[in-house]
Amino acid sequence: MPLPIKAPTALDALGLIKRLKRNPSEHKGDAGKLLMVGGSPGMLGALVLAGNAALHLGAGWTILEALDPTASSAINEHPELMIKLANDQAAETLISNNPDLIAIGPGLGNSLLAHHWVCACIDFPRTPLVIDADALNLIANDEALLNRLQKRNQHLPGLSVITPHPGEAARLLKQSIEQVQGNRLESINRLVELTGSIVVLKGQHTLIQSPEHQCLQCNQGNPGMGTGGMGDVLTGSIAALATQGIRHHLDLWSATGIAVQLHAEAADNLVRSGVGPIGLTPSETILEMRKLLNSLT
């Protein structure tokens, strides 16, 4: 008989931000190299939003592997981001870049090339991995990809995080959105068991759980966050904090908790100052997150 699911405790992770304080001699290598994959045709903005979040939250350098052939047009507008055209040599690209952390999903699409990159990212050894958006949909629709992720987590526990919204969670669990939302605690428990990953179940009072950690609930956040691009910002934020955390004694679980709470608290700060909730934008939230992050280091 399964044990009863415990009520979550409140997420309280912002105190860990002090670990990210930089010494005067630190350089970009100490803040880590992040590689992000996504941005299929028509969806490049999702990847750029995630990249901008990573940039503003302190990743040492951020490489975007974009599937959109017109990606080079974004370089002039975002010169700090290293924007490249993703090709079908995904494994070789990962080896040559040797990133400290990989994030895949924002605007990725469901093409064969997208599937190829998901396979390569899951198979890339020892490197923390953030999986979001279309990468989750590809995994939900392909048992072989799910098996790859499960095996990865058996050999590398604590080194992957998935960040589904209720729709993506429903696809992974083969349920309806109503079923997921009707019992979010049961849903996140099942997602952890299914994937073996750290799971962030987004939505009102976002939940975080892993095979090694009990469920935590983020009590911050507001309805203004229900707009396109907010999830991409969260992906970039988790990735940036976890990339820095590799050399600042902050593991993927802790970095994920910080990012979730920082994201929600920044949105609440903006609403308190008169920005939103209606019309609150992801880009405004990124800048408020940076301000809050620096105030807490």
Buried (B, 14 or more C-beta within 10 A) or exposed (E): EEEEBEEBEEBEBBEBBEBBEEEEEBEEEBBBBBBBBBBBBEBBBBBBBBBBBBBBBBBBBBBBBBBBEEBEEBEEEBEEBBBBBBEEEBBEBBEEBEBBBBBBBBBBBEBEBBBBBBBBBBEBEEBBBBBBBBBBBBBBEBEEBBEBBBEBBEEBBBBBBBBBBBBBBBBBBEBEBEBBBEEBBEBBBBBBEBBBBBBBBBBEBBBBBBBEBEBBBBBBBBEBBEBEBBBBBBBBBBBBBBBBBBBBEBBBBBBBBBBBBBBBBBBBBBBEEEBBBEEBBBEBBBBBBBEBBEEBE
